[in-house]
Every structure is written in structure tokens, then in C-alpha cells.
Amino acid sequence: MTRKITFIDRIISSQFFKEALDKGEDLMADNKYGLLNLVKKALQKVNETAAQSNLSVVRLLNHYIVLFSQLIKAYVQGTYRKLPAITLAKIAAVLIYFISPFDFIPDLLPIVGFTDDLALVLWVGKSIKQELDEFEKQM
């Protein structure tokens, strides 16, 4: 029996996400200032997106991007180290993917352009939900 390829499978296997994951792993390995700059850019973009739309999916996207950013900041500051580095690298990759206007579905396309970003953010958020819940309790 063959497995059906989903939308998220296509995003994850895309060259865009593979490049973001490589960059995320590099940032996690040796560039704390780069991580903080990434967080700053992701927060700026999600704030701009939220200001332009009142859709509940945009609020959900905002929630996860802010939470991912807080998690990375806590990691850089050394106040939270309960997640494996590879998980944090995936979160960094999602933020890199999110801020890039050119990805699986280019962000230049109104509303539709954020579909892949949202799918990827939700996928990672759901895959580490327990860890995110634990982090939020400690904030």
C-alpha cells in the first residue's frame, strides 16, 4: 500500500525547506546573534501580516511564531534547554522559511502565499505541542 503524499510532505521535501533547514542547523550550531536577528525578522513579518488581516488562522500563525521566537530567545539566553538542538534547528528553519518571500508558494501571492507558511508552522507546532505547552508553563 502506498502512502498518499500530503501538502506538508511536498513543502518539507521542497528545495526551499531543505535550504531553510540547512541554514537553521548552521544558526543553531554557531550563530546566536543570527538566531536573534532571525527572531526579530520573523516577529516583524508576523506583526505586519497580523495587521493586514483579522483571520483566525493569522492569529494562530502569530501565536506560534511568537512562541517559537520566545523559545529560541530562551535557548540563546540559556534559560531553557529542554528541547533537543535538532528540534530548535527545525523551529529556526520554519522561521527562515516563514520570512522568505520566495518559497513553495511565493508570499507575493495575496493570501494564498501564506498557505505553505501556515501549514509548516502548524505542522511543527503540533509535532512539538507537548514541549511547547511545557515551555509556556515555565514562562
CYANA upper distance limits for C-alpha pairs under 8 A (distance plus 0.5 A):
  5 ILE  CA      9 ASP  CA      6.51
  5 ILE  CA     10 ARG  CA      7.67
  6 THR  CA     10 ARG  CA      6.99
  7 PHE  CA     11 ILE  CA      6.94
  8 ILE  CA     12 ILE  CA      6.57
  8 ILE  CA    116 ASP  CA      8.29
  8 ILE  CA    119 ALA  CA      7.08
  8 ILE  CA    120 LEU  CA      7.13
  8 ILE  CA    123 TRP  CA      8.14
  9 ASP  CA     13 SER  CA      6.54
 10 ARG  CA     14 SER  CA      6.52
 11 ILE  CA     16 PHE  CA      8.36
 11 ILE  CA     17 PHE  CA      7.10
 11 ILE  CA    104 PHE  CA      6.79
 11 ILE  CA    116 ASP  CA      7.47
 11 ILE  CA    120 LEU  CA      7.99
 12 ILE  CA     17 PHE  CA      6.14
 12 ILE  CA     18 LYS  CA      7.63
 12 ILE  CA    120 LEU  CA      8.50
 13 SER  CA     17 PHE  CA      7.41
 13 SER  CA     18 LYS  CA      7.41
 14 SER  CA     18 LYS  CA      6.87
 14 SER  CA    104 PHE  CA      7.41
 15 GLN  CA     19 GLU  CA      6.58
 16 PHE  CA     20 ALA  CA      6.81
 16 PHE  CA     97 TYR  CA      7.80
 16 PHE  CA    103 ASP  CA      5.96
 16 PHE  CA    104 PHE  CA      6.97
 17 PHE  CA     21 LEU  CA      6.53
 17 PHE  CA     93 ALA  CA      7.81
 17 PHE  CA     94 VAL  CA      8.43
 17 PHE  CA     97 TYR  CA      6.96
 17 PHE  CA    103 ASP  CA      8.26
 18 LYS  CA     22 ASP  CA      6.77
 19 GLU  CA     23 LYS  CA      6.76
 20 ALA  CA     24 GLY  CA      6.49
 20 ALA  CA     93 ALA  CA      5.24
 20 ALA  CA     94 VAL  CA      7.71
 20 ALA  CA     96 ILE  CA      6.19
 20 ALA  CA     97 TYR  CA      6.24
 21 LEU  CA     25 GLU  CA      6.60
 21 LEU  CA     89 ALA  CA      7.45
 21 LEU  CA     90 LYS  CA      6.77
 21 LEU  CA     92 ALA  CA      8.08
 21 LEU  CA     93 ALA  CA      5.06
 21 LEU  CA     94 VAL  CA      8.24
 22 ASP  CA     26 ASP  CA      6.76
 22 ASP  CA     93 ALA  CA      8.09
 23 LYS  CA     27 LEU  CA      6.66
 23 LYS  CA     93 ALA  CA      7.30
 23 LYS  CA     96 ILE  CA      8.31
 24 GLY  CA     28 MET  CA      6.66
 24 GLY  CA     89 ALA  CA      5.40
 24 GLY  CA     90 LYS  CA      7.14
 24 GLY  CA     91 ILE  CA      8.24
 24 GLY  CA     92 ALA  CA      5.35
 24 GLY  CA     93 ALA  CA      5.08
 24 GLY  CA     96 ILE  CA      7.74
 25 GLU  CA     29 ALA  CA      6.62
 25 GLU  CA     86 ILE  CA      7.87
 25 GLU  CA     89 ALA  CA      5.45
 25 GLU  CA     90 LYS  CA      8.16
 25 GLU  CA     92 ALA  CA      8.28
 25 GLU  CA     93 ALA  CA      8.18
 26 ASP  CA     30 ASP  CA      6.93
 26 ASP  CA     31 ASN  CA      7.76
 27 LEU  CA     31 ASN  CA      5.19
 27 LEU  CA     32 LYS  CA      7.23
 27 LEU  CA     34 GLY  CA      6.76
 27 LEU  CA     35 LEU  CA      6.51
 27 LEU  CA     89 ALA  CA      8.19
 27 LEU  CA     92 ALA  CA      8.35
 28 MET  CA     32 LYS  CA      7.55
 28 MET  CA     35 LEU  CA      7.77
 28 MET  CA     85 ALA  CA      7.62
 28 MET  CA     88 LEU  CA      7.84
 28 MET  CA     89 ALA  CA      6.35
 28 MET  CA     92 ALA  CA      8.31
 31 ASN  CA     35 LEU  CA      6.88
 32 LYS  CA     36 LEU  CA      6.90
 32 LYS  CA     76 VAL  CA      6.63
 33 TYR  CA     37 ASN  CA      6.66
 34 GLY  CA     38 LEU  CA      6.57
 35 LEU  CA     39 VAL  CA      6.75
 35 LEU  CA     72 ILE  CA      7.85
 35 LEU  CA     76 VAL  CA      8.40
 35 LEU  CA     92 ALA  CA      7.99
 36 LEU  CA     40 LYS  CA      6.75
 36 LEU  CA     72 ILE  CA      8.25
 36 LEU  CA     73 LYS  CA      7.24
 36 LEU  CA     76 VAL  CA      8.41
 37 ASN  CA     41 LYS  CA      6.78
 38 LEU  CA     42 ALA  CA      6.62
 38 LEU  CA     92 ALA  CA      8.32
 38 LEU  CA     95 LEU  CA      7.60
 38 LEU  CA     96 ILE  CA      7.48
 39 VAL  CA     43 LEU  CA      6.60
 39 VAL  CA     69 SER  CA      5.79
 39 VAL  CA     72 ILE  CA      8.09
 39 VAL  CA     73 LYS  CA      8.29
 39 VAL  CA     95 LEU  CA      7.93
 40 LYS  CA     44 GLN  CA      6.71
 41 LYS  CA     45 LYS  CA      6.69
 41 LYS  CA     99 ILE  CA      7.36
 42 ALA  CA     46 VAL  CA      6.61
 42 ALA  CA     65 ILE  CA      7.57
 42 ALA  CA     69 SER  CA      8.29
 42 ALA  CA     95 LEU  CA      6.58
 42 ALA  CA     96 ILE  CA      8.27
 42 ALA  CA     98 PHE  CA      7.55
 42 ALA  CA     99 ILE  CA      6.26
 43 LEU  CA     47 ASN  CA      6.53
 43 LEU  CA     65 ILE  CA      7.47
 43 LEU  CA     66 VAL  CA      7.11
 43 LEU  CA     69 SER  CA      7.99
 44 GLN  CA     48 GLU  CA      6.76
 45 LYS  CA     49 THR  CA      6.62
 45 LYS  CA     99 ILE  CA      7.12
 46 VAL  CA     50 ALA  CA      6.46
 46 VAL  CA     61 LEU  CA      8.16
 46 VAL  CA     62 ASN  CA      6.29
 46 VAL  CA     65 ILE  CA      7.63
 47 ASN  CA     51 ALA  CA      6.56
 47 ASN  CA     62 ASN  CA      7.92
 48 GLU  CA     52 GLN  CA      6.89
 49 THR  CA     53 SER  CA      6.94
 49 THR  CA     58 VAL  CA      7.79
 50 ALA  CA     54 ASN  CA      7.13
 50 ALA  CA     58 VAL  CA      6.50
 50 ALA  CA     59 ARG  CA      7.19
 50 ALA  CA     62 ASN  CA      7.45
 53 SER  CA     58 VAL  CA      7.40
 54 ASN  CA     58 VAL  CA      7.38
 54 ASN  CA     59 ARG  CA      7.83
 55 LEU  CA     59 ARG  CA      7.17
 56 SER  CA     60 LEU  CA      6.76
 57 VAL  CA     61 LEU  CA      6.60
 57 VAL  CA    118 LEU  CA      8.38
 58 VAL  CA     62 ASN  CA      6.53
 59 ARG  CA     63 HIS  CA      6.67
 60 LEU  CA     64 TYR  CA      6.92
 61 LEU  CA     65 ILE  CA      6.64
 61 LEU  CA    118 LEU  CA      6.67
 61 LEU  CA    121 VAL  CA      7.48
 61 LEU  CA    122 LEU  CA      8.02
 62 ASN  CA     66 VAL  CA      6.54
 63 HIS  CA     67 LEU  CA      6.61
 64 TYR  CA     68 PHE  CA      6.43
 64 TYR  CA    121 VAL  CA      7.45
 64 TYR  CA    122 LEU  CA      8.13
 64 TYR  CA    125 GLY  CA      7.23
 65 ILE  CA     69 SER  CA      6.54
 65 ILE  CA     95 LEU  CA      7.90
 65 ILE  CA    121 VAL  CA      8.13
 66 VAL  CA     70 GLN  CA      6.67
 67 LEU  CA     71 LEU  CA      6.68
 67 LEU  CA    132 LEU  CA      8.35
 68 PHE  CA     72 ILE  CA      6.78
 68 PHE  CA     91 ILE  CA      7.06
 69 SER  CA     73 LYS  CA      6.67
 70 GLN  CA     74 ALA  CA      6.61
 71 LEU  CA     75 TYR  CA      6.70
 71 LEU  CA     80 TYR  CA      8.00
 71 LEU  CA    135 PHE  CA      8.00
 72 ILE  CA     76 VAL  CA      6.66
 72 ILE  CA     88 LEU  CA      7.63
 72 ILE  CA     92 ALA  CA      8.34
 73 LYS  CA     77 GLN  CA      6.61
 74 ALA  CA     78 GLY  CA      6.50
 74 ALA  CA     79 THR  CA      5.64
 74 ALA  CA     80 TYR  CA      5.74
 74 ALA  CA     81 ARG  CA      8.44
 75 TYR  CA     79 THR  CA      6.66
 75 TYR  CA     80 TYR  CA      5.65
 75 TYR  CA     81 ARG  CA      6.32
 83 LEU  CA     87 THR  CA      6.93
 83 LEU  CA     88 LEU  CA      7.35
 83 LEU  CA    131 GLU  CA      7.88
 84 PRO  CA     88 LEU  CA      7.13
 85 ALA  CA     89 ALA  CA      6.57
 86 ILE  CA     90 LYS  CA      6.75
 87 THR  CA     91 ILE  CA      6.85
 88 LEU  CA     92 ALA  CA      6.63
 89 ALA  CA     93 ALA  CA      6.57
 90 LYS  CA     94 VAL  CA      6.69
 90 LYS  CA    124 VAL  CA      8.42
 91 ILE  CA     95 LEU  CA      6.86
 91 ILE  CA    124 VAL  CA      7.83
 92 ALA  CA     96 ILE  CA      6.66
 93 ALA  CA     97 TYR  CA      6.51
 94 VAL  CA     98 PHE  CA      6.44
 94 VAL  CA    117 ASP  CA      8.47
 94 VAL  CA    120 LEU  CA      7.37
 94 VAL  CA    121 VAL  CA      6.93
 94 VAL  CA    124 VAL  CA      8.46
 95 LEU  CA     99 ILE  CA      6.73
 96 ILE  CA    100 SER  CA      6.78
 97 TYR  CA    103 ASP  CA      7.46
 97 TYR  CA    117 ASP  CA      7.65
 98 PHE  CA    117 ASP  CA      6.01
100 SER  CA    107 ASP  CA      8.47
101 PRO  CA    106 PRO  CA      6.22
101 PRO  CA    107 ASP  CA      5.39
101 PRO  CA    108 LEU  CA      7.19
102 PHE  CA    106 PRO  CA      5.22
102 PHE  CA    107 ASP  CA      7.00
102 PHE  CA    108 LEU  CA      8.50
103 ASP  CA    107 ASP  CA      7.98
104 PHE  CA    116 ASP  CA      7.20
105 ILE  CA    109 LEU  CA      8.31
105 ILE  CA    112 VAL  CA      8.02
105 ILE  CA    113 GLY  CA      5.76
105 ILE  CA    114 PHE  CA      7.89
105 ILE  CA    115 THR  CA      7.89
105 ILE  CA    116 ASP  CA      6.69
106 PRO  CA    113 GLY  CA      5.66
106 PRO  CA    114 PHE  CA      8.35
107 ASP  CA    111 ILE  CA      8.44
107 ASP  CA    112 VAL  CA      8.06
107 ASP  CA    113 GLY  CA      4.43
107 ASP  CA    114 PHE  CA      6.31
108 LEU  CA    113 GLY  CA      6.66
109 LEU  CA    113 GLY  CA      5.21
110 PRO  CA    114 PHE  CA      8.42
111 ILE  CA    115 THR  CA      7.76
113 GLY  CA    117 ASP  CA      8.32
114 PHE  CA    118 LEU  CA      6.47
115 THR  CA    119 ALA  CA      6.60
116 ASP  CA    120 LEU  CA      6.58
117 ASP  CA    121 VAL  CA      6.62
118 LEU  CA    122 LEU  CA      6.52
119 ALA  CA    123 TRP  CA      6.50
120 LEU  CA    124 VAL  CA      6.76
121 VAL  CA    125 GLY  CA      6.47
122 LEU  CA    126 LYS  CA      6.41
123 TRP  CA    127 SER  CA      6.59
124 VAL  CA    128 ILE  CA      6.81
125 GLY  CA    129 LYS  CA      6.15
125 GLY  CA    132 LEU  CA      8.13
128 ILE  CA    132 LEU  CA      6.68
129 LYS  CA    133 ASP  CA      6.54
130 GLN  CA    134 GLU  CA      6.79
131 GLU  CA    135 PHE  CA      6.70
132 LEU  CA    136 GLU  CA      6.64
133 ASP  CA    137 LYS  CA      6.85
134 GLU  CA    138 GLN  CA      7.16
135 PHE  CA    139 MET  CA      7.03
